[in-house]
Amino acid sequence: MTLPIIAALAAAFLAVMQVILMLGVGLKRGSTGISLGDGGDEDMLRRIRRHGNFIENAPMVLILLSLLGILGGGQNIVFGFAVLFIVTRISHAIALSSASAPTAFRAVGAFGTLISLVGTAGVLVWQVSTMM
């Protein structure tokens, strides 16, 4: 068993990203006076969803990466999935930053997140099955 160092570094980077997304919502709330919900403001809605989608996906991927690292899933595999997830989360955040952002960024973000989740889970199941 090894320490989940790569997952820890990914978690640190993603924590900074979460703070940035959270500040985007908070600053918009302060400038518009919208204290709850989106108040019908399209930009506020995009900011809320950008942050919400991030927080809906990041914890599970980090759990899977950590477990994979602990169970000896291979540093290259853990690193690859960590980088894939980080890049796709950045792509998704860019896609939801403005109404005119290219939809390719959103597709990359969604598909990359799916690959990160399913791929990491699949490798983890395979890793555990070889230990039994």
SULMOVEN-V46872 format. One record per residue. N is the residue number from 1. RES is the residue in three letters. PSI is psi in whole degrees, -180 to 180 (none if undefined). NEAR is the number of other C-alpha atoms within 10 Angstrom. Layout:
n: (N:N)
res: (RES:RES)
psi: (PSI:PSI)
near: (NEAR:NEAR)
This chain:
n: (1:2:3:4:5:6:7:8:9:10:11:12:13:14:15:16:17:18:19:20:21:22:23:24:25:26:27:28:29:30:31:32:33:34:35:36:37:38:39:40:41:42:43:44:45:46:47:48:49:50:51:52:53:54:55:56:57:58:59:60:61:62:63:64:65:66:67:68:69:70:71:72:73:74:75:76:77:78:79:80:81:82:83:84:85:86:87:88:89:90:91:92:93:94:95:96:97:98:99:100:101:102:103:104:105:106:107:108:109:110:111:112:113:114:115:116:117:118:119:120:121:122:123:124:125:126:127:128:129:130:131:132)
res: (MET:THR:LEU:PRO:ILE:ILE:ALA:ALA:LEU:ALA:ALA:ALA:PHE:LEU:ALA:VAL:MET:GLN:VAL:ILE:LEU:MET:LEU:GLY:VAL:GLY:LEU:LYS:ARG:GLY:SER:THR:GLY:ILE:SER:LEU:GLY:ASP:GLY:GLY:ASP:GLU:ASP:MET:LEU:ARG:ARG:ILE:ARG:ARG:HIS:GLY:ASN:PHE:ILE:GLU:ASN:ALA:PRO:MET:VAL:LEU:ILE:LEU:LEU:SER:LEU:LEU:GLY:ILE:LEU:GLY:GLY:GLY:GLN:ASN:ILE:VAL:PHE:GLY:PHE:ALA:VAL:LEU:PHE:ILE:VAL:THR:ARG:ILE:SER:HIS:ALA:ILE:ALA:LEU:SER:SER:ALA:SER:ALA:PRO:THR:ALA:PHE:ARG:ALA:VAL:GLY:ALA:PHE:GLY:THR:LEU:ILE:SER:LEU:VAL:GLY:THR:ALA:GLY:VAL:LEU:VAL:TRP:GLN:VAL:SER:THR:MET:MET)
psi: (146:165:143:63:-44:-43:-36:-41:-40:-42:-40:-45:-45:-30:-41:-43:-41:-42:-42:-46:-40:-43:-35:-40:-48:-43:-38:-40:-43:-40:-22:-16:12:111:-22:138:-161:-6:21:5:117:-41:-41:-43:-45:-41:-42:-46:-36:-47:-44:-45:-38:-50:-19:-24:-35:-44:-43:-42:-41:-37:-48:-44:-42:-47:-41:-42:-42:-40:8:39:-2:123:-39:-39:-48:-44:-45:-47:-36:-47:-44:-47:-45:-47:-42:-31:-37:-44:-43:-40:-39:-43:-36:11:-26:157:-23:7:142:137:-16:-36:-40:-41:-44:-44:-46:-47:-41:-37:-43:-46:-42:-47:-55:-43:-48:-42:-43:-45:-38:-43:-44:-44:-46:-40:-29:-14:-14:none)
near: (9:14:14:19:16:19:25:15:13:23:21:12:12:21:13:11:18:18:12:13:20:17:14:17:21:17:11:17:17:10:8:12:10:15:11:7:11:18:13:9:11:12:16:20:15:19:23:21:19:23:21:14:15:20:15:11:16:20:13:14:24:20:15:23:30:23:20:27:24:16:17:17:21:14:16:10:16:25:18:13:24:22:15:16:27:21:16:24:26:17:21:25:23:17:22:22:16:13:11:8:12:12:15:12:19:20:15:18:24:18:15:22:24:16:16:25:20:14:16:25:19:13:17:20:12:12:16:14:9:8:7:5)
